[in-house]
């Protein structure tokens, strides 16, 4: 269908034979692409009250010779444009987002209220310590709260994301070994680890050494033993791992690495399956990152701003990023830069403070009992999907899982319908697709994480839709192969979009 044809549809329902998925779906607004007119504006500016200057005198050859040719639009046109774009996006506020291992957790609105309090939202990052006592106290309390949840001695709040938290944790491990006069090069990574681990190793000058897990999806001491030697700087363990299983041999695994002088990095991306039940620090983990968007309900996606704090044991304290929030004997909070062995700053200012406010509001609202209950419900929901989906779909590891479950397209092999087709078809039914083709150890994988916030009714509807898609694949495979049908754009060339993005407006 060409753009002109779609625009002509306007408000009328797109008439396609798509089963129950199409029932009641409409285009909410006409698809108007060209807007504005010369001289049209939504702003009214006062007369210039300073002398005019020649841009070339300040910017030289960088000064523009002519207008950039941006659209000239009225205020209603501008507002409608951005509201229309927001309506075309999928969001956790509009539907289930079962993105395994990187879940878009629901963001409680009380968190947003707290982050928008003027004393927090309008605080300049270079405010002197004496005038920022409330913010520093919140950071101090959040650090101790997170440390208590994960069983660590301290936490740094600086990193901007979980991936940067990994990078910082390995920086601290590298500094620790250098202080011991050692320079081990290898970091061991099981093939059920989080996908960003190898990159964090490479950026720190380590060699990522993958090793296989056992047939039951967890790391076995016998599989790890051949890789552990004096050149091991660390092992990176995701627990629960990316097939949704708890690493039940973790105490033995960490002991093996510690005996060779290595440290244990725990990927904390899946901490939402452990809160109140087990603390990584008690399991032999020396350093770990938190993914606040996964476990502590801060926003995720769109490129930031994020926050990936790092918890660490006292042996790594000298190497933590600066500054740290400390409290003196008078109860005054201050930023401590006096850390001569620190790895230094890892970002501008002191972290994404708004994310810290949101996470702290969640911690205080939930309390220990609430966090434990969230874990129980996350695990219960995942196991409910494992059993219900397992009635039809192939479950990769059909045993009690933690926070997520892995299924595959195995039973649809003869239809020609693939995991990608299923993911695209889910969009027509109002569900965001799960993670697909990951973890790599499961062919045709769909990694599904429901979190604790989805209701039984939502989970049942998801199961029903997955059954309907499977039936469609058997009856008429072309429906799934052509999905999505009800979005403004159909299947995009994702590889070309990533490699040749259009980043500049052209008039």
C-alpha positions, -999 to 999 in steps of 0.1 A, spaced: 0 0 0 15 34 -10 15 64 14 -11 82 -6 -35 52 -4 -30 49 33 -35 87 38 -68 84 19 -81 58 44 -82 85 71 -103 75 100 -118 45 83 -109 11 96 -82 -8 76 -102 -37 61 -81 -68 63 -90 -104 71 -68 -109 102 -90 -128 126 -98 -114 160 -67 -93 161 -82 -68 136 -115 -64 155 -121 -28 163 -86 -15 154 -87 19 137 -64 46 125 -68 73 151 -57 102 129 -52 109 92 -17 104 81 -6 139 72 31 143 65 36 178 52 26 206 77 34 242 82 38 273 59 63 301 56 59 326 84 38 303 106 50 302 142 39 290 176 62 313 196 61 350 204 94 365 213 100 400 228 121 425 209 159 421 212 172 440 243 209 435 235 230 448 206 229 425 175 262 407 167 277 393 136 276 354 140 308 351 119 327 372 145 320 345 171 317 313 151 337 320 120 331 294 92 308 275 115 282 303 112 252 296 90 249 314 58 212 307 55 182 294 75 184 257 82 150 253 65 132 238 95 94 235 93 75 267 102 45 254 122 19 267 146 17 255 182 -12 231 176 6 216 146 38 211 168 18 196 197 -2 173 175 29 161 157 46 150 189 15 136 205 8 116 173 44 102 174 38 92 211 6 74 202 24 54 175 50 41 200 45 11 222 49 18 260 46 -1 292 17 23 301 -3 9 272 5 -29 272 25 -58 284 62 -56 276 76 -91 281 111 -83 271 132 -111 287 164 -102 306 159 -65 299 123 -60 310 105 -27 307 91 -28 342 61 -6 350 71 27 365 49 37 395 37 73 392 47 81 428 83 78 416 77 104 389 61 127 415 91 124 438 116 130 410 97 162 399 98 178 434 114 212 427 142 207 453 153 177 434 144 185 398 159 220 398 191 213 418 222 223 398 248 195 397 275 219 409 256 231 439 280 233 469 277 204 494 263 227 521 234 236 499 226 201 487 223 182 519 189 167 510 201 153 477 233 140 493 213 124 521 191 107 495 221 93 477 237 81 509 205 64 519 199 48 485 235 35 485 230 18 518 196 4 508 210 -11 476 239 -25 495 216 -42 520 195 -57 492 225 -73 475 248 -80 505 276 -57 495 297 -33 516 293 -2 495 277 10 463 287 36 437 259 54 420 279 70 392 274 47 362 248 58 336 235 23 327 239 -14 336 265 -18 307 286 10 321 282 -6 355 298 -37 341 326 -16 327 332 1 360 331 -31 380 358 -46 358 378 -14 360 378 -19 398 389 -56 394 417 -45 371 429 -19 396 427 -45 424 450 -69 405 474 -42 396 476 -32 433 485 -68 441 513 -67 415 494 -91 392 482 -87 356 459 -116 348 443 -113 314 413 -137 312 377 -132 322 356 -163 321 321 -160 307 295 -188 305 274 -189 274 243 -181 295 257 -148 306 244 -114 298 251 -102 263 271 -71 272 297 -89 293 323 -96 265 323 -59 254 330 -48 290 359 -72 291 374 -59 259 371 -23 269 391 -31 300 419 -49 281 408 -84 293 403 -114 271 368 -128 272 369 -166 275 336 -182 269 328 -217 283 298 -240 280 272 -247 306 258 -281 313 228 -297 295 205 -285 322 213 -248 315 235 -240 345 273 -239 351 288 -271 364 321 -271 383 334 -298 360 328 -276 329 345 -246 346 375 -264 361 396 -266 328 394 -229 324 404 -218 359 442 -210 362 465 -183 375 457 -161 345 421 -157 355 413 -121 366 376 -128 371 345 -148 362 313 -130 352 282 -149 363 246 -138 356 225 -153 383 197 -161 376 212 -167 342 197 -157 308 178 -189 304 160 -180 337 176 -206 359 193 -201 393 230 -211 393 227 -236 421 265 -244 421 275 -208 426 292 -213 460 315 -240 446 322 -219 414 331 -188 433 354 -207 456 373 -222 426 380 -188 412 389 -172 446 414 -200 452 433 -189 421 433 -153 431 405 -142 408 375 -122 417 338 -129 409 317 -104 390 280 -109 394 258 -95 367 229 -80 387 205 -76 357 182 -103 371 182 -92 408 144 -89 406 143 -127 410 163 -127 442 153 -98 465 145 -110 500 155 -146 491 192 -145 484 219 -118 484 247 -121 457 273 -109 483 265 -139 505 270 -162 475 306 -152 469 301 -123 445 327 -95 449 312 -68 427 280 -64 407 259 -39 389 222 -31 394 199 -24 365 176 1 381 151 -1 352 147 -38 357 145 -41 395 138 -7 409 112 7 384 132 36 368 124 44 331 143 25 304 148 29 267 152 58 243 189 62 250 187 73 286 192 88 311 198 56 330 215 45 361 235 14 368 249 15 403 277 -9 413 279 -28 446 312 -40 458 330 -57 488 354 -38 510 385 -53 492 375 -32 462 366 0 481 399 18 474 393 16 437 357 29 436 349 59 414 350 93 430 334 112 445 317 91 472 290 105 495 302 104 531 288 117 564 310 134 590 307 132 628 283 161 628 259 144 605 268 166 575 270 150 541 298 157 517 314 145 485 347 127 492 374 130 464 403 119 486 407 84 471 442 81 457 437 46 443 403 53 428 397 45 391 386 82 389 355 97 375 334 76 351 309 103 341 301 140 344 289 151 378 276 125 402 252 102 382 217 106 368 201 120 400 165 118 388 169 80 385 182 78 420 152 97 434 128 73 416 147 42 428 148 55 464 110 63 463 104 27 452 126 13 480 109 33 507 74 25 493 80 -12 491 102 -19 522 118 -53 527 85 -72 527 73 -55 495 106 -62 477 104 -99 487 68 -100 476 77 -85 442 103 -113 437 77 -140 447 52 -126 421 78 -123 394 89 -159 398 53 -171 401 42 -153 369 72 -167 349 64 -202 361 27 -198 353 37 -188 317 61 -218 316 33 -242 324 6 -226 303 28 -219 272 43 -254 276 10 -269 267 16 -259 231 51 -244 227 85 -260 232 100 -250 265 138 -250 263 143 -260 300 111 -274 313 118 -271 350 110 -245 376 124 -212 364 130 -179 381 119 -146 366 117 -156 329 111 -185 307 125 -195 273 103 -211 246 111 -217 209 94 -220 175 104 -257 172 69 -271 168 62 -247 138 92 -258 118 70 -274 91 49 -243 86 79 -220 77 68 -195 104 98 -183 124 104 -167 158 107 -133 141 73 -138 124 57 -146 158 72 -115 173 59 -93 145 24 -109 147 22 -102 185 23 -65 176 -11 -68 158 -26 -83 190 -14 -54 212 16 -71 228 52 -59 226 74 -88 213 96 -107 237 133 -109 232 140 -131 202 169 -153 192 185 -149 226 199 -166 245 220 -180 217 221 -215 233 184 -220 223 176 -221 186 147 -199 177 144 -186 213 117 -164 227 128 -151 261 97 -140 280 97 -121 313 63 -111 327 75 -92 359 55 -90 391 32 -63 378 12 -82 352 -22 -96 363 -35 -131 358 -59 -118 332 -31 -102 312 -10 -134 313 -40 -155 302 -46 -132 273 -10 -135 263 -12 -173 263 -44 -171 243 -28 -149 217 2 -171 214 -21 -201 208 -40 -181 182 -8 -173 164 3 -209 164 -31 -219 150 -28 -192 123 7 -206 114 -8 -240 108 -39 -227 89 -24 -197 69 13 -191 74 13 -160 52 -6 -140 79 23 -143 103 50 -140 76 35 -107 66 29 -92 100 26 -67 114 -5 -56 95 -20 -29 117 10 -6 122 18 25 101 49 9 89 53 -28 81 86 -47 85 116 -24 84 151 -31 71 165 -31 106 201 -38 94 200 -8 71 184 14 97 212 6 121 240 9 96 227 39 76 206 59 100 190 92 88 199 116 116 194 150 99 162 167 89 161 176 52 136 203 41 
